[in-house]
Amino acid sequence: VGVAETYFAKGDLATGAEVAQEALAAAERTGDAFDRLSAHSAVSFPLLYQGHFSRVLQHFDHGIELYNPSEHGSLAYTVEFDRGVIAHAFAAQCHVYLGHPDRALALSEAAVALARRVEHPVSLADALHLAGFVHGERGELDRTRERAEEVVVLAEQLGFPFYLGLGRVLRGWVRVESGEGEAG
């Protein structure tokens, strides 16, 4: 799975998708829940970036079913991010694009709660950022602002420049939408 993610980071979605499919096939053969969870996550990202939201949801739904926080939560420190948090957060994003705002909200809130439960800062930053996006798409500017501030504070405390940028983008979006174009 890590090899697939390397290809994604390089922008080679086609090769990453091929490697992720191979990882999923291998994980299905072994039956290991965490390997299957990770492989479903890896398969989903190239589909997400290509706009295949219904297909992406199938993989994230499998991930949500396979995820067990007591078994898999501590693994986030070894594999970069919590797979259950990511499955919930990105499934929420897909539901936004598919026109299911209530389902998106429920999943994004579950992602934030789960990230707080497993106490993994990178996963929490991801969940907060994506929850802010969901709130923004729902027109909930106050909630978007709250999530943006949470991301910014967390990123500043922990030295996460990537998430600091994402939090600032969310904050700027809220300001523009609130009529503060110059400040935004």
Phi and psi restraints in degrees (value plus and minus 20) as a CYANA .aco file:
   2 GLY   PHI     -79.2   -39.2
   2 GLY   PSI     -55.2   -15.2
   3 VAL   PHI     -85.0   -45.0
   3 VAL   PSI     -61.8   -21.8
   4 ALA   PHI     -80.1   -40.1
   4 ALA   PSI     -63.5   -23.5
   5 GLU   PHI     -84.3   -44.3
   5 GLU   PSI     -52.7   -12.7
   6 THR   PHI     -83.2   -43.2
   6 THR   PSI     -63.0   -23.0
   7 TYR   PHI     -84.3   -44.3
   7 TYR   PSI     -58.4   -18.4
   8 PHE   PHI     -81.8   -41.8
   8 PHE   PSI     -64.6   -24.6
   9 ALA   PHI     -82.8   -42.8
   9 ALA   PSI     -50.6   -10.6
  10 LYS   PHI    -102.0   -62.0
  10 LYS   PSI     -26.5    13.5
  11 GLY   PHI      67.7   107.7
  11 GLY   PSI     -12.3    27.7
  12 ASP   PHI    -115.9   -75.9
  12 ASP   PSI      57.5    97.5
  13 LEU   PHI     -84.6   -44.6
  13 LEU   PSI     -56.7   -16.7
  14 ALA   PHI     -83.3   -43.3
  14 ALA   PSI     -69.6   -29.6
  15 THR   PHI     -86.9   -46.9
  15 THR   PSI     -61.4   -21.4
  16 GLY   PHI     -78.8   -38.8
  16 GLY   PSI     -61.6   -21.6
  17 ALA   PHI     -85.3   -45.3
  17 ALA   PSI     -60.1   -20.1
  18 GLU   PHI     -84.1   -44.1
  18 GLU   PSI     -66.2   -26.2
  19 VAL   PHI     -84.0   -44.0
  19 VAL   PSI     -60.9   -20.9
  20 ALA   PHI     -83.4   -43.4
  20 ALA   PSI     -60.0   -20.0
  21 GLN   PHI     -83.2   -43.2
  21 GLN   PSI     -60.1   -20.1
  22 GLU   PHI     -83.9   -43.9
  22 GLU   PSI     -60.5   -20.5
  23 ALA   PHI     -84.5   -44.5
  23 ALA   PSI     -59.4   -19.4
  24 LEU   PHI     -84.9   -44.9
  24 LEU   PSI     -63.0   -23.0
  25 ALA   PHI     -81.4   -41.4
  25 ALA   PSI     -62.4   -22.4
  26 ALA   PHI     -86.3   -46.3
  26 ALA   PSI     -61.5   -21.5
  27 ALA   PHI     -85.1   -45.1
  27 ALA   PSI     -57.5   -17.5
  28 GLU   PHI     -85.3   -45.3
  28 GLU   PSI     -55.7   -15.7
  29 ARG   PHI     -87.1   -47.1
  29 ARG   PSI     -61.2   -21.2
  30 THR   PHI     -98.7   -58.7
  30 THR   PSI     -49.2    -9.2
  31 GLY   PHI      60.0   100.0
  31 GLY   PSI     -19.0    21.0
  32 ASP   PHI     -85.7   -45.7
  32 ASP   PSI     104.5   144.5
  33 ALA   PHI     -81.2   -41.2
  33 ALA   PSI     -64.1   -24.1
  34 PHE   PHI     -89.0   -49.0
  34 PHE   PSI     -59.0   -19.0
  35 ASP   PHI     -82.9   -42.9
  35 ASP   PSI     -61.7   -21.7
  36 ARG   PHI     -85.1   -45.1
  36 ARG   PSI     -63.8   -23.8
  37 LEU   PHI     -77.6   -37.6
  37 LEU   PSI     -68.2   -28.2
  38 SER   PHI     -84.0   -44.0
  38 SER   PSI     -61.4   -21.4
  39 ALA   PHI     -87.7   -47.7
  39 ALA   PSI     -59.8   -19.8
  40 HIS   PHI     -81.8   -41.8
  40 HIS   PSI     -58.6   -18.6
  41 SER   PHI     -82.7   -42.7
  41 SER   PSI     -66.7   -26.7
  42 ALA   PHI     -82.9   -42.9
  42 ALA   PSI     -59.6   -19.6
  43 VAL   PHI     -85.8   -45.8
  43 VAL   PSI     -52.8   -12.8
  44 SER   PHI     -91.0   -51.0
  44 SER   PSI     -54.2   -14.2
  45 PHE   PHI     -85.2   -45.2
  45 PHE   PSI     -64.2   -24.2
  46 PRO   PHI     -83.5   -43.5
  46 PRO   PSI     -54.1   -14.1
  47 LEU   PHI     -86.0   -46.0
  47 LEU   PSI     -59.7   -19.7
  48 LEU   PHI     -80.0   -40.0
  48 LEU   PSI     -68.4   -28.4
  49 TYR   PHI     -89.6   -49.6
  49 TYR   PSI     -35.2     4.8
  50 GLN   PHI    -117.9   -77.9
  50 GLN   PSI     -20.9    19.1
  51 GLY   PHI      63.6   103.6
  51 GLY   PSI      -0.7    39.3
  52 HIS   PHI    -112.6   -72.6
  52 HIS   PSI      46.2    86.2
  53 PHE   PHI     -85.4   -45.4
  53 PHE   PSI     -56.7   -16.7
  54 SER   PHI     -85.4   -45.4
  54 SER   PSI     -61.2   -21.2
  55 ARG   PHI     -87.6   -47.6
  55 ARG   PSI     -58.5   -18.5
  56 VAL   PHI     -80.2   -40.2
  56 VAL   PSI     -64.6   -24.6
  57 LEU   PHI     -78.4   -38.4
  57 LEU   PSI     -56.0   -16.0
  58 GLN   PHI     -79.0   -39.0
  58 GLN   PSI     -62.2   -22.2
  59 HIS   PHI     -91.9   -51.9
  59 HIS   PSI     -62.8   -22.8
  60 PHE   PHI     -88.0   -48.0
  60 PHE   PSI     -54.6   -14.6
  61 ASP   PHI     -82.0   -42.0
  61 ASP   PSI     -60.2   -20.2
  62 HIS   PHI     -81.7   -41.7
  62 HIS   PSI     -62.6   -22.6
  63 GLY   PHI     -81.4   -41.4
  63 GLY   PSI     -62.6   -22.6
  64 ILE   PHI     -82.7   -42.7
  64 ILE   PSI     -60.6   -20.6
  65 GLU   PHI     -86.5   -46.5
  65 GLU   PSI     -58.2   -18.2
  66 LEU   PHI     -99.0   -59.0
  66 LEU   PSI     -42.4    -2.4
  67 TYR   PHI     -92.6   -52.6
  67 TYR   PSI     113.0   153.0
  68 ASN   PHI    -149.1  -109.1
  68 ASN   PSI      88.3   128.3
  69 PRO   PHI     -77.7   -37.7
  69 PRO   PSI     -56.4   -16.4
  70 SER   PHI     -90.0   -50.0
  70 SER   PSI     -49.6    -9.6
  71 GLU   PHI    -109.2   -69.2
  71 GLU   PSI     -59.9   -19.9
  72 HIS   PHI    -123.9   -83.9
  72 HIS   PSI     -37.6     2.4
  73 GLY   PHI     -77.9   -37.9
  73 GLY   PSI     -64.5   -24.5
  74 SER   PHI     -89.7   -49.7
  74 SER   PSI     -38.5     1.5
  75 LEU   PHI     -90.9   -50.9
  75 LEU   PSI     -35.0     5.0
  76 ALA   PHI     -77.1   -37.1
  76 ALA   PSI     -52.8   -12.8
  77 TYR   PHI     -91.6   -51.6
  77 TYR   PSI     -37.2     2.8
  78 THR   PHI    -116.7   -76.7
  78 THR   PSI     -51.5   -11.5
  79 VAL   PHI    -134.6   -94.6
  79 VAL   PSI       1.0    41.0
  80 GLU   PHI      70.1   110.1
  80 GLU   PSI     -66.4   -26.4
  81 PHE   PHI    -171.3  -131.3
  81 PHE   PSI     139.7   179.7
  82 ASP   PHI     -97.6   -57.6
  82 ASP   PSI     100.5   140.5
  83 ARG   PHI     -83.9   -43.9
  83 ARG   PSI     -54.8   -14.8
  84 GLY   PHI     -88.5   -48.5
  84 GLY   PSI     -61.7   -21.7
  85 VAL   PHI     -81.0   -41.0
  85 VAL   PSI     -67.0   -27.0
  86 ILE   PHI     -83.6   -43.6
  86 ILE   PSI     -61.4   -21.4
  87 ALA   PHI     -79.9   -39.9
  87 ALA   PSI     -65.6   -25.6
  88 HIS   PHI     -85.1   -45.1
  88 HIS   PSI     -67.0   -27.0
  89 ALA   PHI     -85.7   -45.7
  89 ALA   PSI     -64.0   -24.0
  90 PHE   PHI     -98.2   -58.2
  90 PHE   PSI     -48.4    -8.4
  91 ALA   PHI     -82.4   -42.4
  91 ALA   PSI     -59.1   -19.1
  92 ALA   PHI     -80.0   -40.0
  92 ALA   PSI     -64.7   -24.7
  93 GLN   PHI     -80.3   -40.3
  93 GLN   PSI     -62.7   -22.7
  94 CYS   PHI     -81.4   -41.4
  94 CYS   PSI     -61.9   -21.9
  95 HIS   PHI     -83.7   -43.7
  95 HIS   PSI     -53.2   -13.2
  96 VAL   PHI     -79.8   -39.8
  96 VAL   PSI     -69.9   -29.9
  97 TYR   PHI     -85.5   -45.5
  97 TYR   PSI     -48.3    -8.3
  98 LEU   PHI    -108.9   -68.9
  98 LEU   PSI     -19.2    20.8
  99 GLY   PHI      63.7   103.7
  99 GLY   PSI       9.3    49.3
 100 HIS   PHI    -137.1   -97.1
 100 HIS   PSI      51.1    91.1
 101 PRO   PHI     -84.6   -44.6
 101 PRO   PSI     -53.3   -13.3
 102 ASP   PHI     -90.3   -50.3
 102 ASP   PSI     -62.1   -22.1
 103 ARG   PHI     -84.3   -44.3
 103 ARG   PSI     -59.8   -19.8
 104 ALA   PHI     -80.0   -40.0
 104 ALA   PSI     -64.2   -24.2
 105 LEU   PHI     -82.6   -42.6
 105 LEU   PSI     -66.9   -26.9
 106 ALA   PHI     -79.3   -39.3
 106 ALA   PSI     -64.0   -24.0
 107 LEU   PHI     -88.7   -48.7
 107 LEU   PSI     -59.2   -19.2
 108 SER   PHI     -87.9   -47.9
 108 SER   PSI     -58.3   -18.3
 109 GLU   PHI     -86.5   -46.5
 109 GLU   PSI     -58.3   -18.3
 110 ALA   PHI     -83.7   -43.7
 110 ALA   PSI     -58.1   -18.1
 111 ALA   PHI     -82.8   -42.8
 111 ALA   PSI     -65.2   -25.2
 112 VAL   PHI     -84.0   -44.0
 112 VAL   PSI     -65.7   -25.7
 113 ALA   PHI     -81.1   -41.1
 113 ALA   PSI     -62.3   -22.3
 114 LEU   PHI     -85.9   -45.9
 114 LEU   PSI     -61.8   -21.8
 115 ALA   PHI     -81.8   -41.8
 115 ALA   PSI     -58.8   -18.8
 116 ARG   PHI     -86.8   -46.8
 116 ARG   PSI     -57.6   -17.6
 117 ARG   PHI     -85.3   -45.3
 117 ARG   PSI     -64.0   -24.0
 118 VAL   PHI    -103.4   -63.4
 118 VAL   PSI     -27.6    12.4
 119 GLU   PHI      33.2    73.2
 119 GLU   PSI      31.2    71.2
 120 HIS   PHI    -136.5   -96.5
 120 HIS   PSI      88.4   128.4
 121 PRO   PHI     -79.0   -39.0
 121 PRO   PSI     -60.8   -20.8
 122 VAL   PHI     -85.4   -45.4
 122 VAL   PSI     -62.2   -22.2
 123 SER   PHI     -84.3   -44.3
 123 SER   PSI     -58.4   -18.4
 124 LEU   PHI     -84.3   -44.3
 124 LEU   PSI     -62.8   -22.8
 125 ALA   PHI     -80.4   -40.4
 125 ALA   PSI     -63.5   -23.5
 126 ASP   PHI     -81.3   -41.3
 126 ASP   PSI     -68.4   -28.4
 127 ALA   PHI     -82.2   -42.2
 127 ALA   PSI     -63.2   -23.2
 128 LEU   PHI     -84.5   -44.5
 128 LEU   PSI     -63.9   -23.9
 129 HIS   PHI     -81.4   -41.4
 129 HIS   PSI     -68.4   -28.4
 130 LEU   PHI     -89.7   -49.7
 130 LEU   PSI     -51.8   -11.8
 131 ALA   PHI     -85.6   -45.6
 131 ALA   PSI     -58.6   -18.6
 132 GLY   PHI     -80.4   -40.4
 132 GLY   PSI     -61.1   -21.1
 133 PHE   PHI     -80.4   -40.4
 133 PHE   PSI     -66.2   -26.2
 134 VAL   PHI     -80.6   -40.6
 134 VAL   PSI     -67.5   -27.5
 135 HIS   PHI     -80.0   -40.0
 135 HIS   PSI     -61.3   -21.3
 136 GLY   PHI     -81.6   -41.6
 136 GLY   PSI     -63.8   -23.8
 137 GLU   PHI     -87.0   -47.0
 137 GLU   PSI     -45.1    -5.1
 138 ARG   PHI    -105.2   -65.2
 138 ARG   PSI     -21.8    18.2
 139 GLY   PHI      58.6    98.6
 139 GLY   PSI      -3.1    36.9
 140 GLU   PHI    -114.5   -74.5
 140 GLU   PSI      56.5    96.5
 141 LEU   PHI     -85.6   -45.6
 141 LEU   PSI     -56.2   -16.2
 142 ASP   PHI     -83.1   -43.1
 142 ASP   PSI     -63.2   -23.2
 143 ARG   PHI     -88.4   -48.4
 143 ARG   PSI     -55.8   -15.8
 144 THR   PHI     -83.5   -43.5
 144 THR   PSI     -64.7   -24.7
 145 ARG   PHI     -79.4   -39.4
 145 ARG   PSI     -64.3   -24.3
 146 GLU   PHI     -79.7   -39.7
 146 GLU   PSI     -66.6   -26.6
 147 ARG   PHI     -85.2   -45.2
 147 ARG   PSI     -60.3   -20.3
 148 ALA   PHI     -80.5   -40.5
 148 ALA   PSI     -65.1   -25.1
 149 GLU   PHI     -84.3   -44.3
 149 GLU   PSI     -59.2   -19.2
 150 GLU   PHI     -81.3   -41.3
 150 GLU   PSI     -62.7   -22.7
 151 VAL   PHI     -84.0   -44.0
 151 VAL   PSI     -66.0   -26.0
 152 VAL   PHI     -81.4   -41.4
 152 VAL   PSI     -67.7   -27.7
 153 VAL   PHI     -81.6   -41.6
 153 VAL   PSI     -67.4   -27.4
 154 LEU   PHI     -80.1   -40.1
 154 LEU   PSI     -65.8   -25.8
 155 ALA   PHI     -84.7   -44.7
 155 ALA   PSI     -59.5   -19.5
 156 GLU   PHI     -87.2   -47.2
 156 GLU   PSI     -62.2   -22.2
 157 GLN   PHI     -82.9   -42.9
 157 GLN   PSI     -59.6   -19.6
 158 LEU   PHI    -121.8   -81.8
 158 LEU   PSI     -23.0    17.0
 159 GLY   PHI      50.9    90.9
 159 GLY   PSI      26.7    66.7
 160 PHE   PHI    -125.8   -85.8
 160 PHE   PSI      66.7   106.7
 161 PRO   PHI     -81.7   -41.7
 161 PRO   PSI     -55.0   -15.0
 162 PHE   PHI     -80.3   -40.3
 162 PHE   PSI     -68.3   -28.3
 163 TYR   PHI     -93.1   -53.1
 163 TYR   PSI     -48.0    -8.0
 164 LEU   PHI     -81.4   -41.4
 164 LEU   PSI     -63.9   -23.9
 165 GLY   PHI     -82.8   -42.8
 165 GLY   PSI     -63.1   -23.1
 166 LEU   PHI     -84.0   -44.0
 166 LEU   PSI     -61.0   -21.0
 167 GLY   PHI     -83.6   -43.6
 167 GLY   PSI     -59.6   -19.6
 168 ARG   PHI     -87.2   -47.2
 168 ARG   PSI     -56.9   -16.9
 169 VAL   PHI     -82.5   -42.5
 169 VAL   PSI     -65.8   -25.8
 170 LEU   PHI     -78.9   -38.9
 170 LEU   PSI     -65.8   -25.8
 171 ARG   PHI     -81.8   -41.8
 171 ARG   PSI     -61.6   -21.6
 172 GLY   PHI     -84.7   -44.7
 172 GLY   PSI     -59.8   -19.8
 173 TRP   PHI     -79.1   -39.1
 173 TRP   PSI     -66.5   -26.5
 174 VAL   PHI     -81.3   -41.3
 174 VAL   PSI     -62.6   -22.6
 175 ARG   PHI     -83.2   -43.2
 175 ARG   PSI     -63.2   -23.2
 176 VAL   PHI     -83.0   -43.0
 176 VAL   PSI     -67.8   -27.8
 177 GLU   PHI     -84.0   -44.0
 177 GLU   PSI     -44.3    -4.3
 178 SER   PHI    -110.1   -70.1
 178 SER   PSI     -14.8    25.2
 179 GLY   PHI      70.4   110.4
 179 GLY   PSI     -10.7    29.3
 180 GLU   PHI    -123.6   -83.6
 180 GLU   PSI      40.2    80.2
 181 GLY   PHI     -75.8   -35.8
 181 GLY   PSI     -66.1   -26.1
 182 GLU   PHI     -84.7   -44.7
 182 GLU   PSI     -65.4   -25.4
 183 ALA   PHI     -85.5   -45.5
 183 ALA   PSI     -56.1   -16.1
